[in-house]
Amino acid sequence: MINDLLGSLGATPLAVALRTSLYVYPLVNAAHILALATLFGSILALNLRLLGVATAVPVQPLAIFLPRVAAAGLAMAVLTGALLFLVQPVDYAGNPFFLAKIGLVVLGAVHAILVHRSRGWQVVQSPLGIVTRRLRLSALASLLIWTAAIVSGRFIGFE
């Protein structure tokens, strides 16, 4: 049943266009890479600051602005990733690296939501801009999760 649904997705006009057009797939793939760069670049910059790098840069404005940039990057990565999935949905759904990537992306997003709902996050966004030990640990966890997601994604084509 799942394979039938996946096969149907792969037969949609959009999936066919992605597979057959000289330009559509490379442009969607490039947009996916730019989305990942936006997502991870903002996460990297913020988490490095939370970990104590570049302490001359105030943390509060970064904590307010960079999560919005990351969210936009994540939204674009999910959209373009879904389009790329349509090209070979049966193969991707059975690929352990793809499944790991999806799991890690969900974990990273849930982690970010939980961190941003925490008292430590409220404090870091306040004019005080205090970074707690727990927030530093969360920053390290975030870097590990998102790095693992990107590495898993790179292995998809080699499975």
N, C-alpha and C positions, 0 to 999 in steps of 0.2 A: 504494500500500500504506500509506504513512504517512498520507495523507489519509483512508483508510478507518479506520485506527486512531483518528485524531483525531476523525473523525465519530462513531465508536462512543463515544468518551469524552463527546462533547457530547450523546449520546442517553441516557446513564445516568440513573437516577432522581434521583441527587444533582444532576446538571447541570440537569435539568428543574426540580427544586425550587428551585435557585438562580435560574433564569430566571423562574419563575412566582410565587414567594412574594413577598408584599408586604414581608416582614420579613427573610427569610433573607439575601438578597444584601446589603442595606444593613448588616446586623449583621456579616457576614463582611468586608465592605469596611471598616467601622469598626475591626474587630479588626486588619485588615491595616495600617491607618494607625497604630493604637496600637503595633503590633509594630515598624513602621518608626521611630516616634518613640523607642521603647525602644532599638532597635538603634543608630540614628544618634546619639541623645542621649548614650548611654554612650561611643560611639566619639569623638564630638566632645569631650566633657569630658576623656577620657583623653588624646587626641592633643593637645589644646591644652596640657594640663599637660606632656606630653612635649616640646612645642615651646617651653616656657619661660613660659607664661602661668600666673599664680597660683602663683609659686614658694614662697609661704608655706605652701601646702598640701603636705603630704608626698606624694611620688609613690608610695611603696611600697604603702600601703593601697589607693590607686586602682588600681594595677597588679594587685592581687590581686582586688579586687571587681568592677570595671567590665567586664573581659572576660567574666565569668560573666553579667552583666546583658545584655551584647551578644549572647552566645551564646543566651540565652533569647529575646531579641528576634528574632534570626535564625531560630531554630527556629519561632517563631510566624509570622513573615513568610513563611517557606517553606510552612508548612502552609496558611495563609490564602491565599497566592498561588496555590497549587495548586488550591484550591477556586475561586478567581476565574477561573483558566485554563479550568476546565471549562465556563464559561458560553459561550465562543466559541473553542474550541481551534484550529479551522482558521484563523480570522482571526488569533489571537495568534501562532500558529506561523509565519505569513507576514509578521508585522509587524517591520520592521527595528529599531524602538525596543525592542520586547519582547525580541528576540534580543540586542540590545546590553545591555539590563538584565540578562538572565540571565547573559551572559558576564561582566559587571562584578561581579555578585554572587558568581559562582564565583571570579573573580580576587581579590575582596576577602576571601573566606573563605580561599583558599589563602595569600594574603599574610599574613593574621592567624596562620594555623597555622605558617607558616615563621618569622614574627617571634617567636612564643611558644616556639618550639623553639631560639631563638638564645641564645648566651651573653650578649648584651646584655640580653635579657629576664630571664635569671636574675639578673643583677646589679641590674636595676631593681627586682626583687621582693625582693631581699635587704634587710636593714636599712640597708645603705649607700644604696640608692635612687639610684644614679648613672645618669644618662641619657647615653648615648654619642651621638656625632655620627650614627652609622649608625641608631640608634633614632629620632633626631629626623627624619632623612630618611624613615624608614619611616612615621613618624607623618604627615608631609606627604603621602606617597604614599597612605596609607590614607584621609585626608580627601578627596583628589582622586578616588580610586576610588569611595568610597561616595557622594560628592556626585554624581558622574557617573551612578551607578546610579539614584539618586533622580530626577535630571533626566530620564534616559532613560525611567523609569517614568511620569513625568508626561506625556511626549510620546506614549505608547502610544495614547491616545484621540484624538489629533489627526492620526494618520497616514492 
